[in-house]
């Protein structure tokens, strides 16, 4: 948990959703120990963790419904209706609390709210389709690479030297990402550049 806080605060490209979900589930897991109803029942504890995960996604993206759908997909194999509603309430309270605290002092629910000032052209749609297909292929390749490395790690002596393994992975990742100017940017600056308007586009008709 401490490592996640430091990683996100440093601006590393680790993503916010995983860190928020992890921290929310940690808080829920610790809180469950003070209530016998949840401490003695793994089923009840799973319901509590489902709500915590929904709250984490809600805080990361400002999307309570998306948080519930994430929790439904990723956490529980059995998701009764009462757990859905409890997770939804938890996600809404998390979003309202974030809006009330306003840690970024921007008046926005999330760091970047997209406001469309320019209309997109229909000729851009094939590019979006190709980007989506490319993203799926790259994701599949990464999953296969992860599975292959997991088998390699178990069948070799790599697992016996975790410190060296982390050092090598960090060095390779830093060397590969340094080649791109976008990957060298701070996460906040990168998202700001990603969501900025294209100056050459035509404005939306009023």
C-alpha positions, 0 to 999 in steps of 0.5 A, a space after each residue: 500500500 505504501 509503495 502504491 501511494 509513493 508510485 502514484 505520487 511520483 507521477 509514474 505511469 502505473 495508473 490510478 484505478 488499480 491503486 485506488 481499488 487496492 487501497 479501498 480493499 485494504 481499508 475494507 479488509 482491515 475494517 472487517 476485523 472490527 465487526 464479527 459479522 464480517 470477520 467470521 464470514 468470508 461471504 460477507 467480507 467478499 460483499 464488503 470488498 465488492 463495495 470497496 472495489 466499486 468505490 475505488 473505481 468511482 473515485 478514480 474515474 468519477 463513474 459509480 456505475 462503472 465501479 459497480 460493473 467492474 466489481 461485478 466482473 472482477 471480484 465476485 462469481 456470485 453477485 446478488 442484487 443486494 450486493 449490487 445496490 450496496 456497492 452502488 451506494 458505496 460508489 456514490 458516497 465515495 464520489 460525493 465525498 471526493 467532490 466535497 473534499 476536492 483534493 485537486 482544488 479544481 471543482 471537478 470530480 476527476 483530474 480531467 473532464 473532457 469538454 468537446 469544443 470541436 467536431 470529429 470527422 467521419 474519416 477518423 472512424 477507421 483510425 479509431 477502429 484500427 487503434 482498437 484492434 491494435 490495442 486488442 492485439 497488443 493486450 493479447 500479446 502481453 497476456 501471452 508474454 505474462 503467462 510465458 514468463 510465469 512458466 519460465 519463472 517457475 521452471 528456472 532459478 529466477 524465483 530464487 533471486 527476486 531482488 535481482 529480478 525486480 532490478 532487471 525488470 526495472 532497468 529494462 522497463 526504464 530503458 524501453 520507456 525512455 526512448 519515447 518522449 511521451 513516456 518520459 512525461 509526468 502522468 498528469 502532463 501526459 493526460 493533459 496533452 491527450 485530452 487537449 483540443 486539436 487546434 486545427 479542427 472545426 468548432 462544433 456548430 452552436 
